[in-house]
């Protein structure tokens, strides 16, 4: 009797699962079209810049958050209403939403990583992401998650200021200054490089418009560089404190802008 239930290896391997890569790609395509072209819900996503945010040296908490330029993201959004709590300081009323992101759309197409502490704009209100989860598997396959669910609560007034964020896109603007000469690259603390152009009638051809266009054509190459126009010549100015200058952000936008709309 024992010999009858002894396991033996099959001659041929088992057939592959019906739900493979082709089916997963089909689901992605259908969900992309459904979320973006049919339902049409979306938010404006403000990712925190891990590179430029000021963290506490001991506790690791963000003392002052720096944000990258906003990104439009289509997703499924559930409004969860307002919650009212009574505290010693009075009544506290806050609203919350749950955003269900299509994971593959974010990670593969938009190269966006959703994190706690990032902010989103839904309607005309700002919300902060407080918790994240991945509640659904695709076809029950443990290595393939369907969505990223983000629980968000409304940000208090003054916590997040949209006006301080860069809003200028390079591909929609043209250089306003056609001839800038005598650029020098200086190194200051924190390895921040400053590029200081000066205007000089005697050296008007040392850097022409075509050369300056290279900064626009390959902005990521000059990420972290700052530019400052001055008649006094190069000077080691500190970051983000001098007027009439501009710098590249991590996502390759300018702020303030040396361009004008075309």
Secondary structure by P-SEA (a helix, b strand, c coil): cccccbbbbbccccccccccaaaaaaaaaaaaaaaccccbbbbbbbbbcccccccccccccccbbbbccbbbbbbbbbbbcbbbbbccccbbbbbbbbbbcaaaaaaccccccccccbbbbcccbbbbbcccccccccccccccccbbbbbbcccccccccccccccccccccccccccccbbbbbbccccbbbbbbbbbccccccccccccccccccccccccbbbbbbccccccccccccccbbbbcccccccccccccc
